[in-house]
């Protein structure tokens, strides 16, 4: 390995580029300098701790050689440095992506050629200043790894996919993986929440409109279906789509053709549809709020994402990811053993979103020191999830941990015996069931009952679903 200049220019990112195949040519290095990137090329066999010291970012360009990748990552770990590591791996090898993440890589990028401007964007993202939880994927638990392996196989077949799972469990993350691993990866990925807008706006957003189709339509506006041509459209909360729109959407799935609002021209569609829901759509079919024929069209292949409490092996890796995103190079932010136990025992009714909130609060309270149980403020969401078996397990685990009590929005609580927890659970369920039943009986519709209860119709529907799952005699399908 030849000598190289390790002096950084002002405001330049010094990048150690470890390549197992070919060195960067002078033209590439010049192009990188124009993007304020100081390249430090190195050969795979000769990389040393000194090279790591000279870098702000390490790019490992192994092109699929997992053994060589392990060797470099092991050297980096042994050097006790905290520089971000970006590994280039083949797009089709998801197993290698997982390995690189678990061995210390910040992120993985596909091994196709990228322009210097694109690398500039990747390096900026590697600064770990973003609050986004989508910069890297965590699949550490065996349940998650099995799901990822299945998703990899599904991604290669151009079928419609239905993602089911509780709120905050990572359905959009899995949808993006399905897109990235598919033959459509170079096409657009368009995400839309079906519950985010009124019905008339949802229709316009999805289908678009022609000029003059309504007052104010001064130009042609392509809809999201059209914008997703050649790629993937992800429809989140598909169970919230109105019955009227469901019929139109079913026709699109069947014929792969549509017309803009006010238009006369039939447009052929070349898209992949991925839908997601946190509802039990089979119950919605019984209640006549979701079309049975649409359900079978959407669920050509169904992937179910388990709640976070059922994949506890993901919890600590996710926590470390959130800490890295928030603290950057701060090494003092770490978890105590008691904090890890408490995090793994809690049932996480809010799933990954709730976990991220808890960790952000803990980092504020820990003030750059280790995060202990006293820094964990759990949301204690007042839903039926809070009194299921997982919550009982969490309360019992708190008795067995001889650590300082955790903070809570409702103040410290302690369960004295298993019987007391069961009695509390039964009392809460019975009280909620009685209140909801009385409101429904005194109302003409479910929406009116929700208004009397001071909750949204959607929340009421989820509560009714939970009560049915727990054996309560909720049999009547209340009209909207």
Residue pairs with C-beta under 8 A, 6 or more apart in sequence:
1 42
1 43
1 46
4 40
4 41
6 14
6 40
6 54
8 14
8 38
8 56
9 36
9 38
11 36
12 36
12 37
12 38
13 36
13 37
13 38
13 56
13 57
13 123
14 38
14 40
14 54
14 55
14 56
14 57
15 32
15 37
15 38
15 39
15 40
15 55
15 56
15 57
15 58
15 59
15 123
16 40
16 42
16 47
16 51
16 52
16 54
16 55
16 57
16 58
16 59
16 83
17 24
17 39
17 40
17 41
17 42
17 59
17 61
18 42
18 43
18 44
18 47
18 58
18 59
18 60
18 61
18 72
19 41
19 42
19 43
19 44
19 61
20 44
20 61
20 62
20 63
20 65
20 68
21 61
21 63
23 41
23 43
24 32
24 39
24 41
28 39
28 116
29 39
29 41
31 115
31 116
32 38
32 39
32 116
32 119
33 39
34 116
35 116
35 117
35 119
35 120
36 120
37 116
37 119
37 120
37 123
40 51
40 54
40 55
42 51
44 62
44 68
44 71
44 72
47 72
47 75
48 75
49 75
49 78
49 79
52 58
52 75
52 76
52 79
52 81
52 83
53 79
53 81
55 83
56 83
56 84
57 83
57 84
57 85
57 86
57 123
57 126
58 76
58 83
58 84
58 85
58 86
59 86
59 87
59 88
60 69
60 72
60 73
60 85
60 86
60 87
60 88
60 100
60 105
61 88
61 111
62 68
62 69
62 72
62 87
62 88
62 89
63 88
63 90
63 111
64 89
64 90
64 93
64 96
64 111
66 96
66 99
69 87
69 89
69 96
69 99
69 100
69 103
70 99
70 103
73 85
73 87
73 100
73 103
73 104
73 105
74 103
76 83
76 85
76 104
77 103
77 104
82 329
82 331
84 106
84 126
84 127
84 128
85 104
85 105
85 106
86 105
86 106
86 107
86 108
86 109
86 122
86 123
86 126
87 100
87 105
87 107
87 108
87 109
88 108
88 109
88 110
88 111
89 96
89 97
89 100
89 108
89 109
89 110
89 111
90 96
90 110
90 111
91 110
91 111
91 112
91 180
91 181
91 185
92 181
94 148
94 149
94 152
94 177
94 181
95 149
96 108
97 108
97 137
98 139
98 145
98 148
100 108
101 107
101 108
101 136
101 137
101 138
102 140
102 317
106 126
106 128
106 136
106 324
107 122
107 125
107 126
107 135
107 136
109 122
110 185
114 122
125 135
127 328
128 324
128 325
128 328
128 329
129 325
129 328
130 325
131 325
131 326
132 325
133 173
133 321
133 322
133 325
133 352
133 356
134 172
134 173
134 176
135 325
136 321
137 173
137 177
138 144
138 314
138 317
138 318
138 321
139 145
139 147
139 148
139 314
140 313
140 314
140 316
140 317
141 311
141 312
141 313
141 314
142 313
143 306
143 310
143 311
143 313
144 311
144 313
144 314
147 174
147 303
147 305
147 306
148 177
150 303
151 174
151 177
151 178
151 181
151 303
152 181
154 161
154 178
154 301
154 303
155 177
155 178
155 179
155 180
155 181
155 182
156 181
156 182
156 183
157 301
158 182
158 183
158 184
158 272
159 300
159 301
160 253
160 272
160 273
160 274
160 275
160 297
160 298
160 299
160 300
160 301
161 175
161 178
161 273
161 274
161 275
161 300
161 301
161 302
161 303
162 238
162 274
162 275
162 276
162 277
162 298
162 299
162 300
162 301
162 302
162 303
163 171
163 174
163 175
163 274
163 275
163 276
163 277
163 302
163 303
163 304
163 305
164 276
164 277
164 278
164 281
164 302
164 303
164 304
164 305
165 171
165 276
165 278
165 304
165 305
165 306
165 307
166 278
166 305
166 307
166 351
167 278
167 350
167 351
167 353
168 350
168 351
168 352
168 353
168 354
169 305
169 306
169 307
169 308
169 351
169 352
170 305
170 351
170 352
171 236
171 276
171 278
171 305
172 191
172 234
172 236
172 276
174 303
174 305
175 189
175 191
175 232
175 234
175 274
175 276
176 189
176 234
178 232
178 274
179 185
179 189
179 231
179 232
179 234
179 272
179 274
182 232
182 272
184 230
184 231
184 232
184 272
186 230
187 228
187 229
187 230
187 231
187 232
188 227
188 228
188 229
188 230
188 231
188 232
189 228
189 231
189 232
189 234
190 224
190 227
190 228
190 231
190 232
190 233
190 234
191 233
191 234
191 236
192 205
192 206
192 224
192 233
192 234
192 235
192 236
193 236
193 237
194 202
194 235
194 236
194 237
194 238
194 239
194 240
194 241
195 236
195 237
195 240
195 458
197 205
199 242
199 244
199 245
202 241
202 242
202 245
203 245
203 248
203 261
204 221
204 223
204 261
205 223
205 224
206 223
206 224
206 225
206 245
206 249
207 223
207 225
207 248
207 258
207 259
207 260
207 261
208 220
208 221
208 222
208 223
208 224
208 225
208 226
208 260
208 261
209 217
209 220
209 221
209 223
209 260
209 261
209 262
209 263
210 217
210 220
210 260
210 261
210 262
210 263
210 264
211 217
211 218
211 219
211 220
212 262
213 260
213 261
213 262
213 263
214 261
214 262
217 262
220 260
221 260
222 260
223 260
224 233
225 233
225 252
225 258
225 269
225 271
226 260
226 267
226 269
228 271
229 269
229 270
229 271
230 270
230 271
231 271
231 272
232 271
232 272
232 273
232 274
233 271
233 272
233 273
233 274
234 274
234 275
234 276
235 241
235 273
235 274
235 275
235 276
236 275
236 276
237 276
237 277
237 278
238 275
238 276
238 277
238 298
239 277
239 278
239 279
239 281
239 284
239 289
239 290
240 279
240 458
241 249
243 289
243 291
246 290
246 291
246 294
247 291
248 258
249 294
250 291
250 293
250 294
250 297
251 258
252 258
252 269
253 273
253 294
253 297
253 298
254 297
256 268
256 269
256 270
256 271
257 266
257 267
257 268
257 269
258 266
258 267
258 269
259 265
259 266
259 267
260 267
273 298
275 298
279 290
279 461
279 462
279 465
280 465
281 290
281 295
282 295
283 465
283 468
284 290
285 291
285 292
285 295
286 477
287 477
287 478
288 477
289 480
307 348
307 351
308 314
308 315
308 348
308 351
308 352
308 355
309 346
309 347
309 348
309 390
312 344
315 343
315 344
315 348
315 355
316 335
316 340
316 343
316 344
318 352
318 355
318 356
319 335
319 343
319 355
319 359
322 355
322 356
322 359
322 360
323 333
323 334
323 359
323 363
323 371
326 333
326 359
326 360
326 363
327 333
327 363
330 368
332 368
332 369
332 370
333 363
333 366
333 368
333 370
333 371
334 370
334 371
335 343
335 370
335 371
336 370
336 371
336 372
336 373
336 403
338 372
338 373
338 401
338 403
339 362
339 371
339 372
339 373
339 375
339 376
341 397
341 401
342 373
342 376
342 397
342 398
342 401
342 403
342 406
343 355
343 358
343 376
345 393
345 394
345 397
345 398
345 401
346 378
346 394
347 385
347 386
347 388
347 390
347 391
347 393
347 394
348 354
348 355
349 379
349 381
349 383
349 385
349 386
349 391
350 357
350 379
350 381
354 378
354 379
354 381
357 379
358 376
358 377
358 378
358 379
359 371
361 375
361 376
361 377
362 371
362 375
362 376
362 377
363 371
365 374
365 375
365 377
365 407
366 372
366 375
372 403
372 404
373 401
373 403
373 404
373 405
373 406
374 403
374 404
374 405
374 406
374 407
375 407
376 406
376 407
377 406
377 407
377 408
377 409
378 406
378 408
378 409
379 409
380 386
380 408
380 409
380 410
383 462
383 463
383 466
384 428
384 429
384 432
384 463
384 466
384 467
384 470
385 391
385 466
387 424
387 425
387 428
387 429
388 425
388 470
391 425
392 415
392 418
392 421
392 422
392 425
395 413
395 414
395 415
395 421
396 415
396 418
396 421
398 405
398 406
398 414
398 415
399 414
399 415
405 412
405 414
406 412
415 421
415 424
429 467
429 470
429 472
432 463
432 467
433 467
433 472
433 474
435 453
436 449
436 453
436 460
436 463
436 464
436 467
439 449
439 452
439 453
440 446
440 449
440 476
440 478
442 449
442 452
443 449
443 452
445 478
445 479
445 480
446 457
446 460
446 461
446 478
446 479
446 480
447 457
447 480
449 460
449 478
450 456
450 457
450 459
450 460
453 460
455 463
457 480
464 474
464 478
467 474
468 474
